[in-house]
Amino acid sequence: MQSFNYLAPHSQNELCQVLCNTAGKIIAGGTDMLPQMRNLKQTPSTLIDISHISDLRYIQESEDEVLIGALTTWSDILESPLIQKTAPALAQAASLVGAPMTRNRGTIGGNLGNASPAADSLPPLLTLDAIVHLNSQSGQRQVPLRNFLTGPGTTDLKADEYIQQVSYKKVALPFGNVFNKLGPRQGMTISIASVAVLLALDANGKITLARIALGAVAPTAVRCPDAEAFLLGKEPSTELWQEAAHQVRKAIAPIDDVRGTQEYRHHIAGILTRRALQTAYLSLQE
Ligand SMILES: Cc1cc2nc3c(=O)[nH]c(=O)nc-3n(C[C@H](O)[C@H](O)[C@H](O)COP(=O)(O)OP(=O)(O)OC[C@H]3O[C@@H](n4cnc5c(N)ncnc54)[C@H](O)[C@@H]3O)c2cc1C
């Protein structure tokens, strides 16, 4: 690891000043940054440790939305009754991230900032039409998550900005919201492919809301609008899930890498989608 200057602001005001005056790199839990620094993939001249800014760690609700501070850990998310109720797929994703040690250190802001196509917060948050709130000395701005992600490991974040929080509008109950991922092994694993779905039905059992998002099968995590539109107004059935999975396979553009081939990812993405739709549907029958 190369040597670096170290700054540790204790408030958001201080952080804004530091980011305005220093070409530094933010570190939160360090579970992505430290391995990348050890591998020399990141060689920051200044490291800006935001982990002491306690007012960036919260899960709050207003009448119609939920707000998650950037320093909220995976463990906080997993244990939150509010997240379990309003974003069950995000709680499921949290339960599958790394081991307890990683879940206690790793933050949602870090998962968004790292912007891996395989990052597990992204498919659940995409099904919720989440908004990323950015802050800097020149003011705040809000960016839909789908626009925030610009490529593998790249985002719309400017050099003087930090992620303050992520928010989503509450979806009217009842709805089914499910996350599935497949990795090279059962636990402690980065996704080969992942999927989140959100499903709601009307009184006649027809689909009124269908959102499907996938991770690790394109340069960024993606929504599948064609498959979603295909499902609307239809009655759930095994054949319907199969056809939606087919539409998803057409929409994605996976790559070969150490974790899986393009063909395998295509195959798996369809299976995960079909299972997630079925599970979301069954959760609505309970
Ligand atoms: C053993 C292990 C297992 C893992 N398993 C999983 C897994 O199953 N699923 C998964 O998705 N990830 C996994 N990860 C990756 C990692 O734990 C997560 O991405 C985690 O959420 C990163 O959060 P962090 O706070 O540690 O980020 P950091 O490492 O501190 O930062 C990551 C990136 O985000 C930027 N950043 C952090 N916070 C902010 C902010 N507030 N504003 C702007 N930029 C910011 C940093 O500059 C950096 O570029 C694993 C990592 C390890 C080491």
The ligand as an SDF file (V2000), in Angstrom:
LIG
                    3D

 53 58  0  0  0  0  0  0  0  0999 V2000
  -15.1750  -10.1720    2.5340 C   0  0  0  0  0  0  0  0  0  0  0  0
  -16.0580   -9.2070    1.7690 C   0  0  0  0  0  0  0  0  0  0  0  0
  -17.3090   -9.6260    1.3410 C   0  0  0  0  0  0  0  0  0  0  0  0
  -18.1200   -8.7390    0.6210 C   0  0  0  0  0  0  0  0  0  0  0  0
  -19.3490   -9.1880    0.2050 N   0  0  0  0  0  0  0  0  0  0  0  0
  -20.1590   -8.3570   -0.4850 C   0  0  0  0  0  0  0  0  0  0  0  0
  -21.4320   -8.7870   -0.9370 C   0  0  0  0  0  0  0  0  0  0  0  0
  -21.8590   -9.9250   -0.6880 O   0  0  0  0  0  0  0  0  0  0  0  0
  -22.1990   -7.9060   -1.6340 N   0  0  0  0  0  0  0  0  0  0  0  0
  -21.7780   -6.6290   -1.9030 C   0  0  0  0  0  0  0  0  0  0  0  0
  -22.5310   -5.8680   -2.5340 O   0  0  0  0  0  0  0  0  0  0  0  0
  -20.5700   -6.1970   -1.5020 N   0  0  0  0  0  0  0  0  0  0  0  0
  -19.7430   -7.0190   -0.8070 C   0  0  0  0  0  0  0  0  0  0  0  0
  -18.5120   -6.5820   -0.3980 N   0  0  0  0  0  0  0  0  0  0  0  0
  -18.0890   -5.2220   -0.7570 C   0  0  0  0  0  0  0  0  0  0  0  0
  -18.2930   -4.1570    0.3470 C   0  0  0  0  0  0  0  0  0  0  0  0
  -18.3500   -4.7180    1.6300 O   0  0  0  0  0  0  0  0  0  0  0  0
  -19.5800   -3.3210    0.1200 C   0  0  0  0  0  0  0  0  0  0  0  0
  -19.5780   -2.7550   -1.1670 O   0  0  0  0  0  0  0  0  0  0  0  0
  -19.7320   -2.2200    1.1850 C   0  0  0  0  0  0  0  0  0  0  0  0
  -21.0620   -1.7700    1.1900 O   0  0  0  0  0  0  0  0  0  0  0  0
  -18.7890   -1.0440    0.9570 C   0  0  0  0  0  0  0  0  0  0  0  0
  -19.0040   -0.0960    1.9820 O   0  0  0  0  0  0  0  0  0  0  0  0
  -17.7740    0.6170    2.7280 P   0  0  0  0  0  0  0  0  0  0  0  0
  -18.3620    1.5730    3.6900 O   0  0  0  0  0  0  0  0  0  0  0  0
  -16.8510   -0.4100    3.2900 O   0  0  0  0  0  0  0  0  0  0  0  0
  -17.1070    1.3600    1.4930 O   0  0  0  0  0  0  0  0  0  0  0  0
  -15.6250    1.9020    1.3610 P   0  0  0  0  0  0  0  0  0  0  0  0
  -14.7050    0.7740    1.0600 O   0  0  0  0  0  0  0  0  0  0  0  0
  -15.2600    2.7840    2.4980 O   0  0  0  0  0  0  0  0  0  0  0  0
  -15.8080    2.8140    0.0560 O   0  0  0  0  0  0  0  0  0  0  0  0
  -16.1760    2.2270   -1.1850 C   0  0  0  0  0  0  0  0  0  0  0  0
  -16.2490    3.3180   -2.2580 C   0  0  0  0  0  0  0  0  0  0  0  0
  -17.3090    4.2140   -2.0130 O   0  0  0  0  0  0  0  0  0  0  0  0
  -16.8270    5.5500   -1.8400 C   0  0  0  0  0  0  0  0  0  0  0  0
  -17.6440    6.1110   -0.7430 N   0  0  0  0  0  0  0  0  0  0  0  0
  -17.9090    5.5470    0.4620 C   0  0  0  0  0  0  0  0  0  0  0  0
  -18.7850    6.2970    1.1410 N   0  0  0  0  0  0  0  0  0  0  0  0
  -19.0520    7.3800    0.3740 C   0  0  0  0  0  0  0  0  0  0  0  0
  -19.8920    8.5230    0.5260 C   0  0  0  0  0  0  0  0  0  0  0  0
  -20.6640    8.7090    1.5970 N   0  0  0  0  0  0  0  0  0  0  0  0
  -19.8960    9.4500   -0.4650 N   0  0  0  0  0  0  0  0  0  0  0  0
  -19.1620    9.2630   -1.5840 C   0  0  0  0  0  0  0  0  0  0  0  0
  -18.3660    8.1950   -1.8010 N   0  0  0  0  0  0  0  0  0  0  0  0
  -18.3190    7.2610   -0.8330 C   0  0  0  0  0  0  0  0  0  0  0  0
  -15.3540    5.4240   -1.5240 C   0  0  0  0  0  0  0  0  0  0  0  0
  -14.6170    6.5750   -1.9460 O   0  0  0  0  0  0  0  0  0  0  0  0
  -14.9870    4.1980   -2.3500 C   0  0  0  0  0  0  0  0  0  0  0  0
  -14.8060    4.5470   -3.6940 O   0  0  0  0  0  0  0  0  0  0  0  0
  -17.6710   -7.4330    0.3180 C   0  0  0  0  0  0  0  0  0  0  0  0
  -16.4020   -7.0040    0.7690 C   0  0  0  0  0  0  0  0  0  0  0  0
  -15.6000   -7.8770    1.4810 C   0  0  0  0  0  0  0  0  0  0  0  0
  -14.2440   -7.4050    1.9400 C   0  0  0  0  0  0  0  0  0  0  0  0
  1  2  1  0
  2  3  1  0
  2 52  2  0
  3  4  2  0
  4  5  1  0
  4 50  1  0
  5  6  2  0
  6  7  1  0
  6 13  1  0
  7  8  2  0
  7  9  1  0
  9 10  1  0
 10 11  2  0
 10 12  1  0
 12 13  2  0
 13 14  1  0
 14 15  1  0
 14 50  1  0
 15 16  1  0
 16 17  1  0
 16 18  1  0
 18 19  1  0
 18 20  1  0
 20 21  1  0
 20 22  1  0
 22 23  1  0
 23 24  1  0
 24 25  2  0
 24 26  1  0
 24 27  1  0
 27 28  1  0
 28 29  2  0
 28 30  1  0
 28 31  1  0
 31 32  1  0
 32 33  1  0
 33 34  1  0
 33 48  1  0
 34 35  1  0
 35 36  1  0
 35 46  1  0
 36 37  1  0
 36 45  1  0
 37 38  2  0
 38 39  1  0
 39 40  1  0
 39 45  2  0
 40 41  1  0
 40 42  2  0
 42 43  1  0
 43 44  2  0
 44 45  1  0
 46 47  1  0
 46 48  1  0
 48 49  1  0
 50 51  2  0
 51 52  1  0
 52 53  1  0
M  END
$$$$
